[in-house]
Amino acid sequence: MASHRRPKQPSRTRVTVLTTAAAAAVALSANAANAAPSEKLTKDEVKAKVDKLYEQAEQATEKYDGAKEKQRKLQKEISTIQDNVARGQEDLNKLRDGLGSLASAQYRSGGIDPSVQLFLSSNPDDYLDKASTLDQLSSQQVEALKKIQDKQRELAQERAEATEKLKDLAATRTELGKKKKEVQAKLAEAQKLLNSLTAKEKAQLAAEQERANRSSSQRVHLGDTPPSSGRAAAAFAAAQSKLGSPYVYGASGPSSFDCSGLTSWAYAQAGVSIPRTSQAQANIGTRIYSVSDLKVGDLVFFFNDIHHVGLYAGNGQILHAPRTGTVVRYESMDTIGGPFMFGVRV
């Protein structure tokens, strides 16, 4: 009996340990709950954390925009290829019908040429090799068969290309979903922090943001810096017409924008097509590294990873869509929150 009771003792010990651990966890939770009031973040600390989360959300937004743009291009390319395949299949059917008509004519005149008969019952890819031994192909038949073979190869290549692009599209859609969740997670975390504030603190932050939006959306002293070109002037004027429009991630107008959505929309109004994301926009035009050389309408890029872009407005100011919770507005380049990297003249 004793040998049967011995294994039970460690089991009771484990139960005791688990019970103790559970009690300790409850005690820690209670201590954490009791300590929570003393660890409450101040309004300024919450604002700093929220601003950082909004910056991270903007980084993710530019990647989301990139995946979205890639998806759009792939869908367009796939549609074009599919249209080409459909037309190619029609052409192939006509070529085959033509050869079939030739066979019918031969049958009515006394029998089908063995070479045509061979084609109608065999794979056209190896037809010419097999038929060469018959030495009975007319030049018209040779030409028709070559056209059929060429069209078949062309269609096979286009179908293979469409298949690869469809795979790429599926991967891009997956990436798009991940980036969207990443943006939403950052924004939700920021909102959770804001919800931790008292009603009075929330009202104070809201009032501060409203003052910033109102003052910077109104006329500011932009100096007398000229635009870099007529199209730059037109793009800048278009962006100015959107002062006060809300920032919305992934938006490219006409009623709301994210940073690169505003710049790409503005240049589109000037008749100039530029890429959708800030990183892609950084690789066009002529780069300008000195602020003193910037002109109105030049694209201006910030942060080491180039995740923010605006339009130079003159006098050290930019016109941009800053981040969630703000509107399209003027802002000093000194208050963007990240270093100025360079400008681009389109």
C-alpha positions in Angstrom: 0.0 0.0 0.0 2.8 2.3 0.9 4.3 2.0 -2.6 0.9 3.2 -4.0 0.8 6.2 -1.6 4.2 7.6 -2.4 3.4 9.0 -5.8 0.5 10.9 -4.4 2.7 13.1 -2.1 4.4 15.0 -5.0 1.0 15.5 -6.5 -0.2 17.2 -3.3 3.0 19.2 -3.3 2.3 20.4 -6.9 -1.2 21.4 -5.9 0.2 23.4 -3.0 2.8 25.1 -5.2 0.1 25.9 -7.8 -2.2 27.2 -5.1 0.6 29.3 -3.7 1.5 30.6 -7.2 -2.2 31.4 -7.9 -2.4 33.3 -4.6 0.8 35.2 -5.4 -0.6 36.1 -8.8 -3.8 37.4 -7.2 -1.7 39.4 -4.7 0.4 40.8 -7.5 -2.7 41.8 -9.5 -4.1 43.5 -6.4 -0.9 45.3 -5.8 -0.8 46.4 -9.5 -4.4 47.6 -9.2 -3.6 49.5 -6.0 -0.5 51.0 -7.7 -2.3 52.0 -10.8 -3.4 55.4 -9.6 0.1 56.4 -8.8 1.3 55.2 -12.2 -1.3 57.2 -14.2 0.3 59.1 -17.0 0.0 62.8 -17.1 -1.8 64.6 -20.0 1.6 65.6 -21.6 2.9 62.0 -21.3 -0.2 60.6 -22.9 0.1 63.2 -25.7 3.8 62.3 -26.3 2.9 58.6 -26.5 -0.1 59.2 -28.7 2.0 61.4 -31.1 4.6 58.6 -31.3 1.8 56.0 -32.1 0.4 58.3 -34.8 3.9 58.6 -36.3 4.2 54.8 -36.3 0.7 54.6 -37.8 1.8 56.9 -40.6 4.8 54.7 -41.3 2.5 51.7 -41.6 0.1 53.8 -43.7 2.7 54.5 -46.4 3.4 50.7 -46.6 -0.4 50.1 -46.8 -0.6 52.7 -49.6 2.2 51.0 -51.4 0.5 47.6 -51.2 -2.8 49.1 -52.3 -1.1 50.8 -55.3 0.6 47.5 -56.3 -2.7 45.7 -56.1 -4.3 48.3 -58.4 -1.5 48.0 -61.0 -1.5 44.2 -60.9 -5.3 44.1 -61.4 -5.0 46.4 -64.4 -2.1 44.3 -65.9 -4.0 41.0 -65.3 -7.1 42.5 -66.9 -5.1 43.5 -70.0 -3.5 40.1 -70.3 -6.8 38.4 -70.0 -8.2 40.6 -72.7 -5.2 39.7 -74.9 -5.7 36.0 -74.3 -9.4 36.3 -75.1 -8.6 38.0 -78.4 -5.8 35.6 -79.1 -8.1 32.7 -78.6 -10.5 34.2 -81.1 -7.7 34.6 -83.6 -6.6 31.0 -83.1 -10.2 29.7 -83.6 -10.4 31.7 -86.8 -7.1 30.2 -88.1 -8.3 26.7 -87.2 -11.7 27.4 -88.9 -9.8 28.5 -92.0 -7.8 25.3 -92.1 -11.0 23.3 -91.6 -12.6 25.1 -94.5 -9.6 24.1 -96.6 -10.1 20.5 -95.6 -13.8 20.7 -96.5 -13.1 22.1 -99.9 -10.6 19.3 -100.6 -13.2 16.7 -99.4 -15.8 18.1 -101.8 -13.3 18.0 -104.7 -12.4 14.4 -104.2 -10.8 13.8 -100.8 -8.8 15.4 -98.0 -5.1 16.0 -98.6 -3.2 13.6 -96.2 -1.3 16.5 -94.8 -4.5 18.3 -93.8 -5.9 15.1 -92.5 -2.8 14.7 -90.4 -3.2 18.2 -88.9 -6.8 17.7 -88.0 -6.0 14.5 -86.0 -2.7 15.5 -84.4 -1.0 18.1 -82.2 0.0 21.1 -84.4 3.2 21.6 -82.4 4.8 18.6 -84.0 2.7 18.6 -87.2 5.3 20.1 -89.5 7.9 17.5 -88.6 5.5 14.6 -89.2 4.1 16.0 -92.3 7.4 16.8 -93.9 7.8 13.2 -94.9 4.6 13.4 -96.9 6.0 16.3 -98.9 2.4 17.3 -99.8 2.0 20.7 -98.0 1.0 23.6 -100.1 2.5 27.0 -99.3 -1.0 28.2 -98.1 -1.2 25.3 -95.6 2.4 25.9 -94.3 1.6 29.5 -93.7 -1.7 28.7 -91.9 0.0 26.1 -89.7 2.8 28.4 -88.7 0.4 31.1 -87.7 -1.5 28.6 -85.6 1.7 27.4 -83.9 2.9 31.0 -83.2 -0.5 31.9 -81.8 -0.6 28.9 -79.5 2.9 29.7 -78.2 1.9 33.3 -77.6 -1.3 32.3 -75.7 0.7 29.8 -73.6 3.2 32.5 -72.6 0.4 35.1 -71.8 -1.5 32.5 -69.7 1.7 31.7 -67.8 2.3 35.4 -67.2 -1.3 35.9 -66.0 -0.9 32.9 -63.6 2.3 34.4 -62.0 0.6 37.9 -61.7 -2.4 36.3 -60.0 -0.1 34.7 -57.4 1.6 38.0 -56.9 -1.8 39.6 -56.5 -2.9 37.1 -53.8 0.3 37.8 -51.9 -0.2 41.6 -52.2 -3.7 41.3 -50.9 -2.4 39.4 -47.9 0.2 42.1 -47.3 -2.4 44.8 -47.6 -4.5 43.1 -45.0 -1.6 42.9 -42.6 -0.6 46.6 -43.1 -4.2 47.7 -42.5 -4.4 45.8 -39.3 -1.1 47.3 -38.2 -2.4 50.8 -38.8 -5.6 50.1 -37.0 -3.8 48.5 -34.0 -1.6 51.7 -33.6 -4.7 53.9 -33.8 -6.6 51.8 -31.4 -3.7 51.9 -28.9 -3.6 55.6 -29.2 -7.3 55.9 -28.6 -7.0 53.6 -25.5 -4.4 56.0 -24.1 -6.6 59.0 -24.8 -9.5 57.2 -23.1 -7.4 57.0 -20.0 -7.5 60.8 -19.6 -10.1 62.6 -17.5 -12.9 64.5 -19.3 -11.2 67.8 -18.5 -7.8 66.6 -19.9 -9.5 65.3 -23.1 -11.1 68.7 -23.6 -7.8 70.5 -23.1 -6.1 68.3 -25.7 -8.9 68.7 -28.1 -8.8 72.5 -27.6 -5.1 72.5 -28.2 -5.4 70.5 -31.4 -8.3 72.7 -32.6 -6.2 75.8 -32.1 -3.3 74.3 -34.0 -5.5 73.3 -36.9 -7.3 76.6 -37.0 -4.3 78.8 -36.8 -2.2 76.9 -39.3 -5.1 76.4 -41.7 -5.5 80.2 -41.9 -3.2 82.5 -43.8 0.4 82.4 -42.6 3.4 84.4 -43.7 4.8 82.4 -46.6 7.3 85.1 -47.9 7.8 85.7 -51.5 9.5 82.5 -52.7 8.5 81.8 -56.3 7.2 78.4 -57.5 9.6 76.1 -59.2 7.4 75.8 -62.3 3.9 76.4 -63.6 2.9 72.9 -62.8 4.3 73.2 -59.2 2.3 76.4 -58.8 -0.8 74.6 -60.0 -0.2 71.7 -57.6 0.4 74.0 -54.7 -2.8 76.0 -55.5 -4.8 72.7 -55.6 -3.4 71.7 -52.2 -4.2 75.1 -50.8 -7.8 74.6 -51.8 -7.9 71.6 -49.4 -6.8 73.5 -46.3 -8.9 72.1 -43.4 -9.6 68.7 -45.0 -9.2 65.9 -42.5 -6.3 63.4 -42.4 -7.5 59.9 -43.1 -5.0 57.0 -43.6 -5.1 55.6 -47.1 -7.1 58.5 -48.4 -6.1 60.4 -51.6 -8.9 62.9 -51.9 -10.9 64.8 -52.8 -12.4 65.2 -49.3 -9.7 63.6 -47.1 -6.0 62.7 -47.4 -3.0 61.1 -45.9 0.4 62.8 -46.5 1.3 61.3 -49.9 -2.4 61.2 -50.9 -2.4 65.0 -50.7 0.8 65.5 -52.8 -0.2 62.9 -55.5 -3.7 64.4 -55.7 -2.3 68.0 -55.9 0.0 67.2 -58.8 -2.7 65.2 -60.6 -4.8 68.4 -60.6 -1.8 70.1 -62.3 -1.9 67.3 -65.0 1.2 65.5 -63.6 1.1 61.9 -62.5 3.4 61.1 -59.7 3.7 57.9 -57.6 1.3 57.3 -54.7 3.7 56.8 -51.7 6.2 59.1 -50.2 9.1 56.6 -50.7 8.3 56.3 -54.4 7.8 60.1 -54.8 11.3 60.6 -53.4 12.7 58.8 -56.4 11.4 61.2 -59.1 12.5 64.6 -60.3 15.6 66.5 -59.1 16.7 66.3 -55.5 17.4 69.5 -53.5 19.3 69.2 -50.2 19.4 72.8 -49.0 16.2 74.4 -47.6 17.4 77.7 -49.0 17.2 76.2 -52.5 13.6 75.0 -52.2 10.8 76.7 -54.1 7.0 76.7 -53.7 5.5 73.4 -54.8 8.6 71.3 -54.4 8.0 68.0 -52.6 9.7 67.9 -49.1 10.5 64.7 -47.3 11.0 64.0 -43.6 12.3 61.2 -41.3 15.1 58.7 -42.2 12.7 56.2 -43.8 11.1 59.0 -45.9 7.6 58.2 -44.5 6.3 61.8 -44.6 6.0 64.2 -47.5 4.5 67.7 -48.0 4.7 70.6 -50.4 7.1 73.5 -49.7 5.1 76.7 -49.1 7.9 79.2 -48.6 9.4 80.9 -45.6 10.3 77.5 -44.0 6.7 76.4 -44.0 5.2 73.3 -45.6 1.6 72.5 -46.6 0.8 68.9 -45.7 -1.6 66.4 -44.1 0.2 65.7 -40.8 -1.4 62.7 -39.1 -4.6 61.3 -37.6 -6.6 63.9 -35.7 -5.3 66.8 -37.8 -6.3 68.5 -41.0 -4.4 69.7 -44.1 -2.5 72.7 -42.9 0.6 74.9 -43.0 3.4 74.0 -40.5 6.9 75.0 -39.8 9.5 72.5 -41.0 11.0 72.8 -37.5 8.0 71.2 -35.8 7.4 68.2 -38.1 9.0 65.8 -35.5 11.5 64.3 -37.8 14.5 65.6 -39.8 14.2 67.2 -43.2 15.9 64.8 -45.6 15.6 66.6 -49.0 13.2 68.1 -51.5 12.3 67.0 -55.0 11.5 69.3 -57.9 9.0 67.6 -60.2 
